[in-house]
């Protein structure tokens, strides 16, 4: 029941943030709400950039129940997206992982962890860019590419991890979105470097102007390790716009085989300015 206790704690924190912020802002809003399109909202990134002269700051607290092994906590998963043009943004961030060997279920990266039952601790910085490749037209999807690097600041690993993501998606009737992505990273293990492939697909459904829910499948497969593993997950989630420029959200997920972590929860925010 450990994962239920941690999820309840995150839910309480998220609700407290919701009430405190909502109570301190003006209730009157002008103009329609426009989704912030955070990348932290799901494992699959959004198909949109921050926009020129706009900055989106995102953060999360992720808890992963690794079954008999120590749990993973990853925070603040800070990501700052600075728009340069309508189709290009710069990306900078930082994070800390307590027990980095857990299966990471977000866009953070780390080593493969320790295999002796002890807990690994890692911190890193990230930097890179996101660019729109195609605009949606008829059957042609909107697509983007993300190129990033994660450089360790502390922990068992020392090599910079390159990460490449290609994502595409379509706007469906009733403002639904179907997005998919393939993410590749080349990470450092205890004895050698290894590759990790992570396909994902998500259906995003707006419920109201402010509230959106989604259902997602994603998986992570390693190659180049002594014991390669494939870890699939099913994950529902939601986000809510407190204001035109402030979003809070939560998602949870369950591993679908013995290789995957049993459960994870992810609570976070996005702030556009």
Secondary structure, 3 states (H helix, E strand, C coil): CHHHHHHHHHHHHHHHHHHHHHHHCCCCCCCCCCCCCCCCCCCCCCCCCCCCCCEEEEEEEEEEECCCCCCEEEEEEEEEEEEEECCEEEEEEEEEEECCCCCCCCCCCCCCCCCCCCCCEEEEEEEEEEEEEECCECCECEEEEEEEEEEEEECCCCCCEEEEEEEEEEECHHHCEEEEEEEEEEEECCCCEEEEEEEEEEEEEECCCCEEEEEEEEEEEEECCCCCCEEEEEEEEEEEEEECCEEEEEEEEEECCCCCCCEEEEEEEEEEC
